Amino acid sequence: MSIPRAFPVFAIAFAAAYAVLYAVCVAKNYALFTYHPALDQFGFGVQKPKDGPAMYWYGWLATSGIAAALIGFAAAWLPETLTRRLWSGWSWAVPLAVMLFFCYLLRGYFLR
């Protein structure tokens, strides 16, 4: 079984884009949907808590996943001359940078 030429390009673009998009979704609260666990209900978009806490995490994952998949597919369609020199390290370097961003974003929890 051989892997198509476009799959590594898709995987690298998806990994880098997903990490960045997830950080943006968390920072700006761009959730595709909201889950209300006390009511066992899902609501479209960002909603206020109804009866108990609202969970936006699932919506952030979905928003980031859909957008990163579109970016990955777009990168996979690029000609090989443009993607030949794509560094595979982006698939770990960008998520590592995003983890540092989350440490900064959540510094209030660490520095109490």
C-alpha positions as CSV (number, residue, x, y, z in Angstrom):
1,M,0.0,0.0,0.0
2,S,1.4,3.4,-0.9
3,I,0.6,6.7,0.5
4,P,-0.4,9.4,-2.0
5,R,1.9,12.3,-2.4
6,A,-0.6,14.8,-1.1
7,F,-1.2,13.0,2.3
8,P,1.9,14.3,4.0
9,V,1.2,17.8,2.9
10,F,-2.4,17.5,4.2
11,A,-1.1,16.1,7.5
12,I,1.4,18.8,8.1
13,A,-1.0,21.6,7.1
14,F,-3.8,20.1,9.2
15,A,-1.6,19.8,12.3
16,A,-0.3,23.3,12.1
17,A,-3.6,24.9,11.2
18,Y,-5.5,22.9,13.9
19,A,-3.3,24.1,16.7
20,V,-3.4,27.7,15.6
21,L,-7.2,27.6,15.0
22,Y,-7.9,25.9,18.3
23,A,-6.0,28.7,20.1
24,V,-7.9,31.4,18.2
25,C,-11.3,29.6,19.0
26,V,-10.5,29.4,22.7
27,A,-9.2,33.0,22.9
28,K,-12.2,34.5,21.0
29,N,-14.8,31.8,22.0
30,Y,-15.7,30.7,18.5
31,A,-17.6,27.6,19.2
32,L,-19.7,25.8,16.5
33,F,-22.1,24.6,19.2
34,T,-22.5,24.7,23.0
35,Y,-23.3,21.7,25.2
36,H,-25.4,22.0,28.3
37,P,-24.6,18.9,30.4
38,A,-27.3,19.5,33.1
39,L,-30.0,19.5,30.4
40,D,-28.2,17.1,28.1
41,Q,-28.7,19.5,25.2
42,F,-26.7,20.9,22.4
43,G,-27.2,24.4,21.0
44,F,-25.9,26.0,17.8
45,G,-23.2,28.6,18.3
46,V,-22.1,30.2,21.6
47,Q,-25.0,30.2,24.1
48,K,-25.2,31.4,27.7
49,P,-25.4,28.8,30.4
50,K,-29.0,27.7,30.9
51,D,-29.1,25.4,34.0
52,G,-25.6,24.8,35.2
53,P,-22.4,25.4,33.3
54,A,-22.1,25.5,29.5
55,M,-19.4,23.5,27.8
56,Y,-17.8,25.2,24.7
57,W,-14.9,22.8,24.4
58,Y,-16.7,20.4,22.0
59,G,-17.6,23.4,19.8
60,W,-14.1,24.7,19.8
61,L,-12.8,21.2,18.7
62,A,-15.4,21.0,15.9
63,T,-14.8,24.6,14.6
64,S,-11.0,24.0,14.6
65,G,-11.3,20.6,13.0
66,I,-13.5,21.7,10.1
67,A,-11.4,24.8,9.3
68,A,-8.1,22.9,9.6
69,A,-9.5,20.1,7.3
70,L,-10.3,22.8,4.7
71,I,-6.9,24.3,5.0
72,G,-5.3,20.8,4.7
73,F,-7.3,19.9,1.6
74,A,-6.4,23.3,0.0
75,A,-2.7,22.6,0.8
76,A,-2.9,19.1,-0.6
77,W,-4.2,20.5,-3.9
78,L,-1.2,22.8,-4.3
79,P,1.3,21.7,-7.0
80,E,4.3,19.6,-5.9
81,T,6.7,22.3,-6.8
82,L,5.2,24.5,-4.0
83,T,4.9,21.7,-1.4
84,R,8.2,19.8,-2.0
85,R,10.2,22.0,0.5
86,L,7.5,22.0,3.2
87,W,9.2,21.2,6.5
88,S,7.6,18.4,8.4
89,G,8.7,19.9,11.7
90,W,5.8,22.4,11.4
91,S,3.5,19.6,12.6
92,W,5.2,19.7,16.0
93,A,6.8,23.1,16.2
94,V,3.5,25.0,15.8
95,P,1.6,22.9,18.4
96,L,4.5,23.4,20.8
97,A,4.3,27.2,20.3
98,V,0.5,27.0,20.8
99,M,1.1,25.1,24.1
100,L,3.3,28.0,25.3
101,F,0.5,30.4,24.3
102,F,-1.9,28.5,26.4
103,C,0.5,28.7,29.4
104,Y,0.5,32.4,28.9
105,L,-3.3,32.5,28.4
106,L,-3.9,30.5,31.6
107,R,-1.1,32.2,33.7
108,G,-3.7,33.4,36.1
109,Y,-4.4,29.9,37.2
110,F,-0.7,29.1,37.8
111,L,0.2,32.4,39.6
112,R,-2.4,32.6,42.3
